[in-house]
Amino acid sequence: MQRLLSRSSTLLRASLQCDLPAPASCSKFTPNSATRGYASIAADSSDEQHRWQLGATAAAALAAAGLASWLILEPETSLCEEAQLASAGQTQKRKPSLPEFHLEDVALHNNKERGVWVTYKDGVYDVTDFLEMHPGGASRLMLAAGGAIDPFWAMYQQHNQEEIRSLLEGYRIGTLAGGQDMSQQVADPYSNEPKRHPALVIRSQKPFNAETPAELLTGKLYTPNDLFYVRNHLPVPAVDPAAYTLRVEGEGLRTIELSLKDLRTKFKRHTISATLQCAGNRRTEMSSLKDIKGTTWASGAIGNAEWSGVNLKDVLEYAGLDDRSETEAGHVQFEGLDSDMEGVCYGASIPIEKAVYKGADVLLAYEMNGRPLSKDHGFPVRVIAPGIVGARNVKWLSRIITSKEESQSHWQQHDYKSFSPNTDYDTVDWESAPAIQEPNVTSAICDPGHNTPVSTCEGTIPVKGFAYSGGGHSVIRVDVSADDGKTWTVAELSSVPAKRSRAWSWTLWQAEVPIPRDHVGSIELICKATDNAYNTQPDSVAGVWNLRGVLNNAWHRVKVQVQEE
């Protein structure tokens, strides 16, 4: 309701600031008819007289400005009803009498005081009231204030969805005089993306995000490079390895720059086995409960590999880090070479104790499963912070900073955090939750897949899957059930040998699960894992649902069809 009221004030400001001519079609509307069409905007007021005064005043002023027709939709349709239609995914054709604005008019509205306007194609939108609800944070949306969002949507093409376009249309206040500003047309920033394996399950093209098919995850302990899930936030940068340099600086350090050759020759090579998992893995299960904005990951945004490179600890000590400077610097920040059109790069950080502890095994990796990193996986150098969520394992590493503060990047401050199921974008306080570091214990069934037919011939169902826990915790047990948890079968485990508290890799498991006696038809398989700290998975998604759809570790459930032989 507040947003609808702000539309009237926006149009009033526009009529005064931009000296708008009255559309010809406005002549048939009178202040009284405009009042009737606008009165519903004030319907939430507790005082009836105030409601009608508010509606009459605003509508009369709009009619005087020649803008009343914008408030009158098809007969018997109020703006409140239009908002309800929009929330239901329906659209109402607008009257062709929206006011026209010039680029100069839009440019004046680049702050909260005057209002934040943007253009998209030939439309003009007042997004002031949406700033704090923007999933990327108000600061990201403010980059386009007073100008076009077209270049930003070319970069962040996850916006190019009917749902998002419909949401934007709800904030439309006019049309751009002369049509779309063609100077805002930009070359496709994703035109030089690498080729990908066709078996990957694509979740978004630009930026490219794809997961490993679940049935391929349990074939071997190490995921093949070409089938390893890909999580990109921005276009893949083109990097010349001969010209590559890594800058290291910050609290207690002397600033140094290292070439790829320096990393390979000046420091001891180390190899570790470690699993990477996107924080949003298994998000689709949360989405089925309540809508979530984010990449629609199933269970394949996870993989395990053997990584080779140099210890971050060795590089920091080479740059002068000692016990005193370690105390002064609480965090190690990482920046990548991937950036948007404003030069904003992907960034993240980890606590410094995770970087310098001898057993933390944080690598600046240049090889994956014995081969140079591919472009999608961070060529030529990336961070591998084992036991820590994938978002902190920055690819295409360009800069390391020791700092008293954690990274101030959007992805550290306004993303990859979890909140109460009651919290949504209109109430979220991003500063109230810490950035995700170590992921929780989880597991998933990979084979059989959903709705797979299975036979009663053997009396059991062969089930395979993976389990993983962050922070170096090892998985000690996986339980599988075919009768809604009344009885459980303990799975057989397979994992990479690891030292205590340094179990960086996942565990693969398999089990022969008895079919309930005389059962034919649909049956639900369930799995849950327990780690060596006796952390175990909760039974319900409802209790772990959060607005970003991260850290879903509820029991994993797969329905299969039991067929009698």
Order of alpha helices (4+ residues) and beta strands (2+ residues): alpha-alpha-alpha-alpha-alpha-beta-alpha-beta-beta-beta-alpha-beta-alpha-alpha-beta-beta-beta-alpha-beta-beta-beta-alpha-beta-alpha-beta-alpha-alpha-beta-beta-alpha-beta-beta-beta-beta-alpha-beta-beta-beta-beta-beta-beta-beta-beta-beta
